[in-house]
Amino acid sequence: MSMNKKYFDELLEIFLECKSKKELSHFLFGLLTENELTEIPVRIQIIKMLKRGVTQREISQKLGVGVATITRGAKELHKGRFENI
């Protein structure tokens, strides 16, 4: 399944229109499953830990995630993403 740019742009606009943390939280809780709400914050922690120089093995042990998930985050980090994290 390929990403529909129009739909993705709409999603970004909705995020930008949220005026408060509470409003964004309500939106995310309505949109995402419990599993997604758990996984996304963990991925952010992965990026933060990679930026601090924590090894992939240590991240895997501390967060209980697979090395493949961490490797994916590392690849995206090397592409120059996540400057705001």
PDB file with SEQRES, HELIX, SHEET and CRYST1 records, atoms N, CA, C and O in Angstrom:
SEQRES   1 A   85  MET SER MET ASN LYS LYS TYR PHE ASP GLU LEU LEU GLU          
SEQRES   2 A   85  ILE PHE LEU GLU CYS LYS SER LYS LYS GLU LEU SER HIS          
SEQRES   3 A   85  PHE LEU PHE GLY LEU LEU THR GLU ASN GLU LEU THR GLU          
SEQRES   4 A   85  ILE PRO VAL ARG ILE GLN ILE ILE LYS MET LEU LYS ARG          
SEQRES   5 A   85  GLY VAL THR GLN ARG GLU ILE SER GLN LYS LEU GLY VAL          
SEQRES   6 A   85  GLY VAL ALA THR ILE THR ARG GLY ALA LYS GLU LEU HIS          
SEQRES   7 A   85  LYS GLY ARG PHE GLU ASN ILE                                  
HELIX    1 AA1 LYS A    5  GLU A   17  1                                  13    
HELIX    2 AA2 LYS A   21  LEU A   31  1                                  11    
HELIX    3 AA3 GLU A   34  LYS A   51  1                                  18    
HELIX    4 AA4 GLN A   56  LEU A   63  1                                   8    
HELIX    5 AA5 VAL A   67  HIS A   78  1                                  12    
CRYST1    1.000    1.000    1.000  90.00  90.00  90.00 P 1           1          
ATOM      1  N   MET A   1       0.843  -1.182   0.000  1.00  0.00           N  
ATOM      2  CA  MET A   1       0.000   0.000   0.000  1.00  0.00           C  
ATOM      3  C   MET A   1       0.887   1.243   0.000  1.00  0.00           C  
ATOM      4  O   MET A   1       1.700   1.422   0.906  1.00  0.00           O  
ATOM      5  N   SER A   2       0.740   2.078  -0.982  1.00  0.00           N  
ATOM      6  CA  SER A   2       1.547   3.291  -1.043  1.00  0.00           C  
ATOM      7  C   SER A   2       0.809   4.440  -0.360  1.00  0.00           C  
ATOM      8  O   SER A   2      -0.419   4.458  -0.283  1.00  0.00           O  
ATOM      9  N   MET A   3       1.585   5.385   0.126  1.00  0.00           N  
ATOM     10  CA  MET A   3       1.011   6.512   0.829  1.00  0.00           C  
ATOM     11  C   MET A   3       0.351   7.474  -0.165  1.00  0.00           C  
ATOM     12  O   MET A   3       0.931   7.810  -1.197  1.00  0.00           O  
ATOM     13  N   ASN A   4      -0.844   7.902   0.155  1.00  0.00           N  
ATOM     14  CA  ASN A   4      -1.541   8.895  -0.639  1.00  0.00           C  
ATOM     15  C   ASN A   4      -1.120  10.265  -0.126  1.00  0.00           C  
ATOM     16  O   ASN A   4      -1.454  10.635   0.999  1.00  0.00           O  
ATOM     17  N   LYS A   5      -0.389  11.019  -0.940  1.00  0.00           N  
ATOM     18  CA  LYS A   5       0.155  12.305  -0.504  1.00  0.00           C  
ATOM     19  C   LYS A   5      -0.936  13.270  -0.061  1.00  0.00           C  
ATOM     20  O   LYS A   5      -0.764  13.995   0.920  1.00  0.00           O  
ATOM     21  N   LYS A   6      -2.047  13.284  -0.772  1.00  0.00           N  
ATOM     22  CA  LYS A   6      -3.141  14.191  -0.406  1.00  0.00           C  
ATOM     23  C   LYS A   6      -3.646  13.870   1.002  1.00  0.00           C  
ATOM     24  O   LYS A   6      -3.844  14.772   1.815  1.00  0.00           O  
ATOM     25  N   TYR A   7      -3.851  12.598   1.283  1.00  0.00           N  
ATOM     26  CA  TYR A   7      -4.345  12.197   2.603  1.00  0.00           C  
ATOM     27  C   TYR A   7      -3.313  12.494   3.688  1.00  0.00           C  
ATOM     28  O   TYR A   7      -3.658  12.927   4.788  1.00  0.00           O  
ATOM     29  N   PHE A   8      -2.057  12.259   3.368  1.00  0.00           N  
ATOM     30  CA  PHE A   8      -0.992  12.529   4.342  1.00  0.00           C  
ATOM     31  C   PHE A   8      -0.913  14.028   4.629  1.00  0.00           C  
ATOM     32  O   PHE A   8      -0.752  14.429   5.782  1.00  0.00           O  
ATOM     33  N   ASP A   9      -1.024  14.854   3.598  1.00  0.00           N  
ATOM     34  CA  ASP A   9      -1.023  16.307   3.792  1.00  0.00           C  
ATOM     35  C   ASP A   9      -2.188  16.743   4.683  1.00  0.00           C  
ATOM     36  O   ASP A   9      -2.040  17.623   5.532  1.00  0.00           O  
ATOM     37  N   GLU A  10      -3.344  16.116   4.477  1.00  0.00           N  
ATOM     38  CA  GLU A  10      -4.496  16.425   5.332  1.00  0.00           C  
ATOM     39  C   GLU A  10      -4.204  16.075   6.787  1.00  0.00           C  
ATOM     40  O   GLU A  10      -4.557  16.830   7.693  1.00  0.00           O  
ATOM     41  N   LEU A  11      -3.564  14.941   7.008  1.00  0.00           N  
ATOM     42  CA  LEU A  11      -3.203  14.541   8.362  1.00  0.00           C  
ATOM     43  C   LEU A  11      -2.274  15.575   8.996  1.00  0.00           C  
ATOM     44  O   LEU A  11      -2.465  15.963  10.149  1.00  0.00           O  
ATOM     45  N   LEU A  12      -1.276  16.017   8.246  1.00  0.00           N  
ATOM     46  CA  LEU A  12      -0.356  17.028   8.764  1.00  0.00           C  
ATOM     47  C   LEU A  12      -1.087  18.321   9.109  1.00  0.00           C  
ATOM     48  O   LEU A  12      -0.803  18.946  10.131  1.00  0.00           O  
ATOM     49  N   GLU A  13      -2.016  18.716   8.267  1.00  0.00           N  
ATOM     50  CA  GLU A  13      -2.802  19.925   8.532  1.00  0.00           C  
ATOM     51  C   GLU A  13      -3.616  19.788   9.814  1.00  0.00           C  
ATOM     52  O   GLU A  13      -3.728  20.737  10.590  1.00  0.00           O  
ATOM     53  N   ILE A  14      -4.181  18.605  10.031  1.00  0.00           N  
ATOM     54  CA  ILE A  14      -4.947  18.372  11.264  1.00  0.00           C  
ATOM     55  C   ILE A  14      -4.033  18.498  12.475  1.00  0.00           C  
ATOM     56  O   ILE A  14      -4.401  19.126  13.468  1.00  0.00           O  
ATOM     57  N   PHE A  15      -2.844  17.906  12.401  1.00  0.00           N  
ATOM     58  CA  PHE A  15      -1.887  18.041  13.508  1.00  0.00           C  
ATOM     59  C   PHE A  15      -1.578  19.513  13.774  1.00  0.00           C  
ATOM     60  O   PHE A  15      -1.561  19.953  14.923  1.00  0.00           O  
ATOM     61  N   LEU A  16      -1.336  20.261  12.713  1.00  0.00           N  
ATOM     62  CA  LEU A  16      -0.979  21.669  12.863  1.00  0.00           C  
ATOM     63  C   LEU A  16      -2.136  22.519  13.386  1.00  0.00           C  
ATOM     64  O   LEU A  16      -1.912  23.560  14.003  1.00  0.00           O  
ATOM     65  N   GLU A  17      -3.366  22.082  13.142  1.00  0.00           N  
ATOM     66  CA  GLU A  17      -4.527  22.830  13.607  1.00  0.00           C  
ATOM     67  C   GLU A  17      -4.839  22.600  15.084  1.00  0.00           C  
ATOM     68  O   GLU A  17      -5.561  23.388  15.695  1.00  0.00           O  
ATOM     69  N   CYS A  18      -4.308  21.542  15.651  1.00  0.00           N  
ATOM     70  CA  CYS A  18      -4.541  21.284  17.068  1.00  0.00           C  
ATOM     71  C   CYS A  18      -3.917  22.410  17.881  1.00  0.00           C  
ATOM     72  O   CYS A  18      -2.737  22.722  17.727  1.00  0.00           O  
ATOM     73  N   LYS A  19      -4.715  23.009  18.738  1.00  0.00           N  
ATOM     74  CA  LYS A  19      -4.290  24.207  19.462  1.00  0.00           C  
ATOM     75  C   LYS A  19      -3.682  23.921  20.834  1.00  0.00           C  
ATOM     76  O   LYS A  19      -3.080  24.799  21.451  1.00  0.00           O  
ATOM     77  N   SER A  20      -3.842  22.695  21.297  1.00  0.00           N  
ATOM     78  CA  SER A  20      -3.326  22.373  22.620  1.00  0.00           C  
ATOM     79  C   SER A  20      -2.916  20.909  22.685  1.00  0.00           C  
ATOM     80  O   SER A  20      -3.277  20.095  21.835  1.00  0.00           O  
ATOM     81  N   LYS A  21      -2.160  20.613  23.712  1.00  0.00           N  
ATOM     82  CA  LYS A  21      -1.753  19.235  23.964  1.00  0.00           C  
ATOM     83  C   LYS A  21      -2.985  18.356  24.198  1.00  0.00           C  
ATOM     84  O   LYS A  21      -3.042  17.218  23.733  1.00  0.00           O  
ATOM     85  N   LYS A  22      -3.963  18.893  24.918  1.00  0.00           N  
ATOM     86  CA  LYS A  22      -5.198  18.152  25.202  1.00  0.00           C  
ATOM     87  C   LYS A  22      -5.954  17.848  23.913  1.00  0.00           C  
ATOM     88  O   LYS A  22      -6.442  16.733  23.727  1.00  0.00           O  
ATOM     89  N   GLU A  23      -6.053  18.831  23.026  1.00  0.00           N  
ATOM     90  CA  GLU A  23      -6.763  18.642  21.763  1.00  0.00           C  
ATOM     91  C   GLU A  23      -6.063  17.592  20.901  1.00  0.00           C  
ATOM     92  O   GLU A  23      -6.719  16.735  20.309  1.00  0.00           O  
ATOM     93  N   LEU A  24      -4.744  17.658  20.832  1.00  0.00           N  
ATOM     94  CA  LEU A  24      -3.979  16.677  20.058  1.00  0.00           C  
ATOM     95  C   LEU A  24      -4.116  15.288  20.677  1.00  0.00           C  
ATOM     96  O   LEU A  24      -4.251  14.295  19.963  1.00  0.00           O  
ATOM     97  N   SER A  25      -4.082  15.225  21.996  1.00  0.00           N  
ATOM     98  CA  SER A  25      -4.236  13.949  22.697  1.00  0.00           C  
ATOM     99  C   SER A  25      -5.585  13.307  22.384  1.00  0.00           C  
ATOM    100  O   SER A  25      -5.649  12.113  22.090  1.00  0.00           O  
ATOM    101  N   HIS A  26      -6.661  14.089  22.444  1.00  0.00           N  
ATOM    102  CA  HIS A  26      -7.995  13.565  22.127  1.00  0.00           C  
ATOM    103  C   HIS A  26      -8.035  13.042  20.699  1.00  0.00           C  
ATOM    104  O   HIS A  26      -8.609  11.985  20.435  1.00  0.00           O  
ATOM    105  N   PHE A  27      -7.433  13.776  19.786  1.00  0.00           N  
ATOM    106  CA  PHE A  27      -7.405  13.361  18.388  1.00  0.00           C  
ATOM    107  C   PHE A  27      -6.672  12.031  18.229  1.00  0.00           C  
ATOM    108  O   PHE A  27      -7.172  11.118  17.572  1.00  0.00           O  
ATOM    109  N   LEU A  28      -5.488  11.920  18.831  1.00  0.00           N  
ATOM    110  CA  LEU A  28      -4.689  10.698  18.702  1.00  0.00           C  
ATOM    111  C   LEU A  28      -5.376   9.502  19.343  1.00  0.00           C  
ATOM    112  O   LEU A  28      -5.341   8.402  18.791  1.00  0.00           O  
ATOM    113  N   PHE A  29      -6.008   9.701  20.512  1.00  0.00           N  
ATOM    114  CA  PHE A  29      -6.703   8.596  21.164  1.00  0.00           C  
ATOM    115  C   PHE A  29      -7.898   8.129  20.349  1.00  0.00           C  
ATOM    116  O   PHE A  29      -8.271   6.958  20.414  1.00  0.00           O  
ATOM    117  N   GLY A  30      -8.503   9.026  19.585  1.00  0.00           N  
ATOM    118  CA  GLY A  30      -9.613   8.640  18.735  1.00  0.00           C  
ATOM    119  C   GLY A  30      -9.165   7.974  17.448  1.00  0.00           C  
ATOM    120  O   GLY A  30      -9.880   7.141  16.890  1.00  0.00           O  
ATOM    121  N   LEU A  31      -7.988   8.338  16.980  1.00  0.00           N  
ATOM    122  CA  LEU A  31      -7.492   7.863  15.694  1.00  0.00           C  
ATOM    123  C   LEU A  31      -6.735   6.539  15.780  1.00  0.00           C  
ATOM    124  O   LEU A  31      -6.907   5.661  14.935  1.00  0.00           O  
ATOM    125  N   LEU A  32      -5.903   6.407  16.802  1.00  0.00           N  
ATOM    126  CA  LEU A  32      -4.976   5.284  16.883  1.00  0.00           C  
ATOM    127  C   LEU A  32      -5.470   4.191  17.822  1.00  0.00           C  
ATOM    128  O   LEU A  32      -6.259   4.439  18.735  1.00  0.00           O  
ATOM    129  N   THR A  33      -4.988   2.982  17.576  1.00  0.00           N  
ATOM    130  CA  THR A  33      -5.287   1.869  18.477  1.00  0.00           C  
ATOM    131  C   THR A  33      -4.417   1.983  19.724  1.00  0.00           C  
ATOM    132  O   THR A  33      -3.455   2.751  19.755  1.00  0.00           O  
ATOM    133  N   GLU A  34      -4.762   1.224  20.731  1.00  0.00           N  
ATOM    134  CA  GLU A  34      -3.961   1.216  21.965  1.00  0.00           C  
ATOM    135  C   GLU A  34      -2.523   0.777  21.665  1.00  0.00           C  
ATOM    136  O   GLU A  34      -1.572   1.317  22.228  1.00  0.00           O  
ATOM    137  N   ASN A  35      -2.379  -0.195  20.785  1.00  0.00           N  
ATOM    138  CA  ASN A  35      -1.053  -0.680  20.414  1.00  0.00           C  
ATOM    139  C   ASN A  35      -0.239   0.426  19.726  1.00  0.00           C  
ATOM    140  O   ASN A  35       0.940   0.608  20.030  1.00  0.00           O  
ATOM    141  N   GLU A  36      -0.859   1.152  18.813  1.00  0.00           N  
ATOM    142  CA  GLU A  36      -0.173   2.251  18.120  1.00  0.00           C  
ATOM    143  C   GLU A  36       0.203   3.360  19.092  1.00  0.00           C  
ATOM    144  O   GLU A  36       1.275   3.955  18.981  1.00  0.00           O  
ATOM    145  N   LEU A  37      -0.686   3.637  20.049  1.00  0.00           N  
ATOM    146  CA  LEU A  37      -0.403   4.665  21.049  1.00  0.00           C  
ATOM    147  C   LEU A  37       0.748   4.271  21.965  1.00  0.00           C  
ATOM    148  O   LEU A  37       1.387   5.130  22.572  1.00  0.00           O  
ATOM    149  N   THR A  38       1.008   2.981  22.063  1.00  0.00           N  
ATOM    150  CA  THR A  38       2.139   2.491  22.846  1.00  0.00           C  
ATOM    151  C   THR A  38       3.421   2.490  22.014  1.00  0.00           C  
ATOM    152  O   THR A  38       4.482   2.880  22.501  1.00  0.00           O  
ATOM    153  N   GLU A  39       3.320   2.053  20.763  1.00  0.00           N  
ATOM    154  CA  GLU A  39       4.500   1.898  19.906  1.00  0.00           C  
ATOM    155  C   GLU A  39       5.137   3.225  19.485  1.00  0.00           C  
ATOM    156  O   GLU A  39       6.363   3.340  19.471  1.00  0.00           O  
ATOM    157  N   ILE A  40       4.340   4.208  19.149  1.00  0.00           N  
ATOM    158  CA  ILE A  40       4.886   5.471  18.648  1.00  0.00           C  
ATOM    159  C   ILE A  40       5.766   6.170  19.688  1.00  0.00           C  
ATOM    160  O   ILE A  40       6.877   6.577  19.350  1.00  0.00           O  
ATOM    161  N   PRO A  41       5.318   6.325  20.935  1.00  0.00           N  
ATOM    162  CA  PRO A  41       6.201   6.943  21.925  1.00  0.00           C  
ATOM    163  C   PRO A  41       7.492   6.147  22.166  1.00  0.00           C  
ATOM    164  O   PRO A  41       8.541   6.730  22.439  1.00  0.00           O  
ATOM    165  N   VAL A  42       7.411   4.817  22.063  1.00  0.00           N  
ATOM    166  CA  VAL A  42       8.617   3.993  22.228  1.00  0.00           C  
ATOM    167  C   VAL A  42       9.598   4.286  21.092  1.00  0.00           C  
ATOM    168  O   VAL A  42      10.807   4.345  21.320  1.00  0.00           O  
ATOM    169  N   ARG A  43       9.095   4.467  19.885  1.00  0.00           N  
ATOM    170  CA  ARG A  43       9.975   4.792  18.753  1.00  0.00           C  
ATOM    171  C   ARG A  43      10.683   6.123  18.976  1.00  0.00           C  
ATOM    172  O   ARG A  43      11.843   6.283  18.597  1.00  0.00           O  
ATOM    173  N   ILE A  44       9.992   7.069  19.584  1.00  0.00           N  
ATOM    174  CA  ILE A  44      10.631   8.342  19.896  1.00  0.00           C  
ATOM    175  C   ILE A  44      11.740   8.137  20.925  1.00  0.00           C  
ATOM    176  O   ILE A  44      12.801   8.752  20.826  1.00  0.00           O  
ATOM    177  N   GLN A  45      11.498   7.277  21.910  1.00  0.00           N  
ATOM    178  CA  GLN A  45      12.536   6.976  22.901  1.00  0.00           C  
ATOM    179  C   GLN A  45      13.744   6.315  22.243  1.00  0.00           C  
ATOM    180  O   GLN A  45      14.884   6.573  22.627  1.00  0.00           O  
ATOM    181  N   ILE A  46      13.492   5.466  21.253  1.00  0.00           N  
ATOM    182  CA  ILE A  46      14.581   4.828  20.504  1.00  0.00           C  
ATOM    183  C   ILE A  46      15.459   5.898  19.866  1.00  0.00           C  
ATOM    184  O   ILE A  46      16.684   5.840  19.973  1.00  0.00           O  
ATOM    185  N   ILE A  47      14.846   6.867  19.210  1.00  0.00           N  
ATOM    186  CA  ILE A  47      15.606   7.936  18.548  1.00  0.00           C  
ATOM    187  C   ILE A  47      16.399   8.733  19.573  1.00  0.00           C  
ATOM    188  O   ILE A  47      17.574   9.027  19.353  1.00  0.00           O  
ATOM    189  N   LYS A  48      15.773   9.084  20.685  1.00  0.00           N  
ATOM    190  CA  LYS A  48      16.472   9.846  21.727  1.00  0.00           C  
ATOM    191  C   LYS A  48      17.689   9.084  22.245  1.00  0.00           C  
ATOM    192  O   LYS A  48      18.756   9.663  22.448  1.00  0.00           O  
ATOM    193  N   MET A  49      17.515   7.776  22.455  1.00  0.00           N  
ATOM    194  CA  MET A  49      18.617   6.969  22.968  1.00  0.00           C  
ATOM    195  C   MET A  49      19.731   6.822  21.932  1.00  0.00           C  
ATOM    196  O   MET A  49      20.913   6.874  22.274  1.00  0.00           O  
ATOM    197  N   LEU A  50      19.352   6.638  20.667  1.00  0.00           N  
ATOM    198  CA  LEU A  50      20.371   6.566  19.605  1.00  0.00           C  
ATOM    199  C   LEU A  50      21.172   7.857  19.536  1.00  0.00           C  
ATOM    200  O   LEU A  50      22.390   7.830  19.361  1.00  0.00           O  
ATOM    201  N   LYS A  51      20.494   8.976  19.672  1.00  0.00           N  
ATOM    202  CA  LYS A  51      21.171  10.274  19.628  1.00  0.00           C  
ATOM    203  C   LYS A  51      22.143  10.444  20.799  1.00  0.00           C  
ATOM    204  O   LYS A  51      23.150  11.143  20.684  1.00  0.00           O  
ATOM    205  N   ARG A  52      21.832   9.802  21.918  1.00  0.00           N  
ATOM    206  CA  ARG A  52      22.723   9.861  23.082  1.00  0.00           C  
ATOM    207  C   ARG A  52      23.864   8.851  22.988  1.00  0.00           C  
ATOM    208  O   ARG A  52      24.748   8.832  23.844  1.00  0.00           O  
ATOM    209  N   GLY A  53      23.846   8.015  21.953  1.00  0.00           N  
ATOM    210  CA  GLY A  53      24.926   7.056  21.761  1.00  0.00           C  
ATOM    211  C   GLY A  53      24.712   5.705  22.422  1.00  0.00           C  
ATOM    212  O   GLY A  53      25.647   4.911  22.523  1.00  0.00           O  
ATOM    213  N   VAL A  54      23.501   5.435  22.872  1.00  0.00           N  
ATOM    214  CA  VAL A  54      23.197   4.141  23.484  1.00  0.00           C  
ATOM    215  C   VAL A  54      23.227   3.077  22.382  1.00  0.00           C  
ATOM    216  O   VAL A  54      22.724   3.304  21.282  1.00  0.00           O  
ATOM    217  N   THR A  55      23.812   1.929  22.681  1.00  0.00           N  
ATOM    218  CA  THR A  55      23.914   0.866  21.677  1.00  0.00           C  
ATOM    219  C   THR A  55      22.543   0.263  21.386  1.00  0.00           C  
ATOM    220  O   THR A  55      21.628   0.317  22.208  1.00  0.00           O  
ATOM    221  N   GLN A  56      22.432  -0.312  20.190  1.00  0.00           N  
ATOM    222  CA  GLN A  56      21.175  -0.938  19.800  1.00  0.00           C  
ATOM    223  C   GLN A  56      20.813  -2.091  20.737  1.00  0.00           C  
ATOM    224  O   GLN A  56      19.647  -2.274  21.086  1.00  0.00           O  
ATOM    225  N   ARG A  57      21.788  -2.840  21.128  1.00  0.00           N  
ATOM    226  CA  ARG A  57      21.543  -3.972  22.042  1.00  0.00           C  
ATOM    227  C   ARG A  57      20.983  -3.471  23.379  1.00  0.00           C  
ATOM    228  O   ARG A  57      20.040  -4.046  23.921  1.00  0.00           O  
ATOM    229  N   GLU A  58      21.577  -2.395  23.898  1.00  0.00           N  
ATOM    230  CA  GLU A  58      21.114  -1.848  25.165  1.00  0.00           C  
ATOM    231  C   GLU A  58      19.692  -1.277  25.036  1.00  0.00           C  
ATOM    232  O   GLU A  58      18.866  -1.449  25.932  1.00  0.00           O  
ATOM    233  N   ILE A  59      19.419  -0.603  23.925  1.00  0.00           N  
ATOM    234  CA  ILE A  59      18.070  -0.071  23.681  1.00  0.00           C  
ATOM    235  C   ILE A  59      17.072  -1.215  23.624  1.00  0.00           C  
ATOM    236  O   ILE A  59      15.992  -1.130  24.208  1.00  0.00           O  
ATOM    237  N   SER A  60      17.426  -2.282  22.927  1.00  0.00           N  
ATOM    238  CA  SER A  60      16.559  -3.443  22.807  1.00  0.00           C  
ATOM    239  C   SER A  60      16.215  -4.009  24.180  1.00  0.00           C  
ATOM    240  O   SER A  60      15.061  -4.332  24.458  1.00  0.00           O  
ATOM    241  N   GLN A  61      17.224  -4.124  25.029  1.00  0.00           N  
ATOM    242  CA  GLN A  61      17.016  -4.678  26.362  1.00  0.00           C  
ATOM    243  C   GLN A  61      16.178  -3.749  27.237  1.00  0.00           C  
ATOM    244  O   GLN A  61      15.279  -4.202  27.945  1.00  0.00           O  
ATOM    245  N   LYS A  62      16.474  -2.442  27.187  1.00  0.00           N  
ATOM    246  CA  LYS A  62      15.771  -1.494  28.051  1.00  0.00           C  
ATOM    247  C   LYS A  62      14.325  -1.285  27.641  1.00  0.00           C  
ATOM    248  O   LYS A  62      13.451  -1.150  28.498  1.00  0.00           O  
ATOM    249  N   LEU A  63      14.062  -1.256  26.334  1.00  0.00           N  
ATOM    250  CA  LEU A  63      12.719  -0.944  25.862  1.00  0.00           C  
ATOM    251  C   LEU A  63      11.916  -2.176  25.437  1.00  0.00           C  
ATOM    252  O   LEU A  63      10.713  -2.082  25.189  1.00  0.00           O  
ATOM    253  N   GLY A  64      12.578  -3.322  25.354  1.00  0.00           N  
ATOM    254  CA  GLY A  64      11.879  -4.541  24.971  1.00  0.00           C  
ATOM    255  C   GLY A  64      11.411  -4.544  23.527  1.00  0.00           C  
ATOM    256  O   GLY A  64      10.336  -5.055  23.211  1.00  0.00           O  
ATOM    257  N   VAL A  65      12.235  -3.961  22.646  1.00  0.00           N  
ATOM    258  CA  VAL A  65      11.905  -3.918  21.218  1.00  0.00           C  
ATOM    259  C   VAL A  65      12.957  -4.689  20.435  1.00  0.00           C  
ATOM    260  O   VAL A  65      14.075  -4.910  20.903  1.00  0.00           O  
ATOM    261  N   GLY A  66      12.568  -5.092  19.231  1.00  0.00           N  
ATOM    262  CA  GLY A  66      13.490  -5.835  18.385  1.00  0.00           C  
ATOM    263  C   GLY A  66      14.559  -4.942  17.780  1.00  0.00           C  
ATOM    264  O   GLY A  66      14.354  -3.743  17.592  1.00  0.00           O  
ATOM    265  N   VAL A  67      15.685  -5.536  17.481  1.00  0.00           N  
ATOM    266  CA  VAL A  67      16.802  -4.803  16.882  1.00  0.00           C  
ATOM    267  C   VAL A  67      16.403  -4.234  15.516  1.00  0.00           C  
ATOM    268  O   VAL A  67      16.889  -3.172  15.127  1.00  0.00           O  
ATOM    269  N   ALA A  68      15.530  -4.922  14.791  1.00  0.00           N  
ATOM    270  CA  ALA A  68      15.103  -4.426  13.474  1.00  0.00           C  
ATOM    271  C   ALA A  68      14.406  -3.073  13.595  1.00  0.00           C  
ATOM    272  O   ALA A  68      14.600  -2.195  12.754  1.00  0.00           O  
ATOM    273  N   THR A  69      13.604  -2.905  14.628  1.00  0.00           N  
ATOM    274  CA  THR A  69      12.915  -1.622  14.847  1.00  0.00           C  
ATOM    275  C   THR A  69      13.924  -0.527  15.147  1.00  0.00           C  
ATOM    276  O   THR A  69      13.791   0.600  14.672  1.00  0.00           O  
ATOM    277  N   ILE A  70      14.925  -0.864  15.932  1.00  0.00           N  
ATOM    278  CA  ILE A  70      15.961   0.104  16.282  1.00  0.00           C  
ATOM    279  C   ILE A  70      16.802   0.449  15.059  1.00  0.00           C  
ATOM    280  O   ILE A  70      17.144   1.612  14.842  1.00  0.00           O  
ATOM    281  N   THR A  71      17.131  -0.556  14.269  1.00  0.00           N  
ATOM    282  CA  THR A  71      17.914  -0.342  13.049  1.00  0.00           C  
ATOM    283  C   THR A  71      17.170   0.573  12.089  1.00  0.00           C  
ATOM    284  O   THR A  71      17.778   1.440  11.462  1.00  0.00           O  
ATOM    285  N   ARG A  72      15.875   0.389  11.971  1.00  0.00           N  
ATOM    286  CA  ARG A  72      15.082   1.263  11.103  1.00  0.00           C  
ATOM    287  C   ARG A  72      15.171   2.705  11.590  1.00  0.00           C  
ATOM    288  O   ARG A  72      15.346   3.624  10.790  1.00  0.00           O  
ATOM    289  N   GLY A  73      15.052   2.901  12.891  1.00  0.00           N  
ATOM    290  CA  GLY A  73      15.179   4.242  13.464  1.00  0.00           C  
ATOM    291  C   GLY A  73      16.552   4.833  13.214  1.00  0.00           C  
ATOM    292  O   GLY A  73      16.678   6.023  12.925  1.00  0.00           O  
ATOM    293  N   ALA A  74      17.594   3.998  13.325  1.00  0.00           N  
ATOM    294  CA  ALA A  74      18.963   4.457  13.096  1.00  0.00           C  
ATOM    295  C   ALA A  74      19.154   4.901  11.645  1.00  0.00           C  
ATOM    296  O   ALA A  74      19.815   5.904  11.376  1.00  0.00           O  
ATOM    297  N   LYS A  75      18.571   4.147  10.721  1.00  0.00           N  
ATOM    298  CA  LYS A  75      18.678   4.505   9.302  1.00  0.00           C  
ATOM    299  C   LYS A  75      18.014   5.851   9.031  1.00  0.00           C  
ATOM    300  O   LYS A  75      18.563   6.688   8.315  1.00  0.00           O  
ATOM    301  N   GLU A  76      16.844   6.052   9.601  1.00  0.00           N  
ATOM    302  CA  GLU A  76      16.138   7.328   9.407  1.00  0.00           C  
ATOM    303  C   GLU A  76      16.903   8.470  10.064  1.00  0.00           C  
ATOM    304  O   GLU A  76      16.933   9.582   9.538  1.00  0.00           O  
ATOM    305  N   LEU A  77      17.511   8.205  11.196  1.00  0.00           N  
ATOM    306  CA  LEU A  77      18.320   9.216  11.888  1.00  0.00           C  
ATOM    307  C   LEU A  77      19.506   9.627  11.026  1.00  0.00           C  
ATOM    308  O   LEU A  77      19.841  10.809  10.954  1.00  0.00           O  
ATOM    309  N   HIS A  78      20.137   8.667  10.377  1.00  0.00           N  
ATOM    310  CA  HIS A  78      21.279   8.958   9.502  1.00  0.00           C  
ATOM    311  C   HIS A  78      20.874   9.734   8.248  1.00  0.00           C  
ATOM    312  O   HIS A  78      21.712  10.368   7.608  1.00  0.00           O  
ATOM    313  N   LYS A  79      19.591   9.680   7.903  1.00  0.00           N  
ATOM    314  CA  LYS A  79      19.094  10.450   6.760  1.00  0.00           C  
ATOM    315  C   LYS A  79      18.888  11.923   7.120  1.00  0.00           C  
ATOM    316  O   LYS A  79      18.546  12.740   6.265  1.00  0.00           O  
ATOM    317  N   GLY A  80      19.100  12.247   8.393  1.00  0.00           N  
ATOM    318  CA  GLY A  80      18.960  13.625   8.824  1.00  0.00           C  
ATOM    319  C   GLY A  80      17.591  13.968   9.383  1.00  0.00           C  
ATOM    320  O   GLY A  80      17.269  15.141   9.567  1.00  0.00           O  
ATOM    321  N   ARG A  81      16.800  12.968   9.649  1.00  0.00           N  
ATOM    322  CA  ARG A  81      15.472  13.213  10.216  1.00  0.00           C  
ATOM    323  C   ARG A  81      15.592  13.338  11.725  1.00  0.00           C  
ATOM    324  O   ARG A  81      16.647  13.069  12.299  1.00  0.00           O  
ATOM    325  N   PHE A  82      14.540  13.733  12.339  1.00  0.00           N  
ATOM    326  CA  PHE A  82      14.431  13.795  13.801  1.00  0.00           C  
ATOM    327  C   PHE A  82      15.261  14.916  14.423  1.00  0.00           C  
ATOM    328  O   PHE A  82      15.715  14.780  15.559  1.00  0.00           O  
ATOM    329  N   GLU A  83      15.466  16.001  13.716  1.00  0.00           N  
ATOM    330  CA  GLU A  83      16.189  17.128  14.300  1.00  0.00           C  
ATOM    331  C   GLU A  83      15.438  17.717  15.477  1.00  0.00           C  
ATOM    332  O   GLU A  83      16.052  18.284  16.382  1.00  0.00           O  
ATOM    333  N   ASN A  84      14.108  17.591  15.479  1.00  0.00           N  
ATOM    334  CA  ASN A  84      13.293  18.179  16.549  1.00  0.00           C  
ATOM    335  C   ASN A  84      13.166  17.267  17.775  1.00  0.00           C  
ATOM    336  O   ASN A  84      12.487  17.614  18.742  1.00  0.00           O  
ATOM    337  N   ILE A  85      13.813  16.116  17.731  1.00  0.00           N  
ATOM    338  CA  ILE A  85      13.762  15.199  18.885  1.00  0.00           C  
ATOM    339  C   ILE A  85      15.075  15.290  19.625  1.00  0.00           C  
ATOM    340  O   ILE A  85      15.265  14.608  20.632  1.00  0.00           O  
TER     341      ILE A  85                                                      
END                                                                             
